[in-house]
């Protein structure tokens, strides 16, 4: 989905701000929030794609203003409400105020039928699909051409896995792009690598 979370390759945000040697956590609640999502995944309450999609569904102003750990907490809380393990009223009572949750999701999609595999050296083109639900493809790569330089083990297709839609595991291909092809006249002469699921690719003929 196109949302506030997908800012890769976009301009106008100024330099990246950082604090050297910053602590990992700034408060005790962040430690607990950070422990919640891997625990929920480990015991099978949620999967990682559901977790990511719930963050993507945060109200944009909330997403921008929230810290990393607040986004994580919002995701887990939203999924717990949606799966019926806790209610929004319970959360509000505990918090002493309205607990902000992610917006409702939309339907997902299964793997692309008859998607083909690739080998190192193959030229590929990224499909230009616009997906309303979860997708693990940066928007700046849509329609771009590159070369396969590697392959990684299979993983459930995220566009379906995040939505409870049947999704078969499929490999990701390490695709190398010329930076100047991604951002003409505004990029150095360099390469950009991205791991791209098979269903997002097509042969570049």
Order of alpha helices (4+ residues) and beta strands (2+ residues): alpha-alpha-alpha-alpha-alpha-beta-beta-alpha-beta-alpha-beta-beta
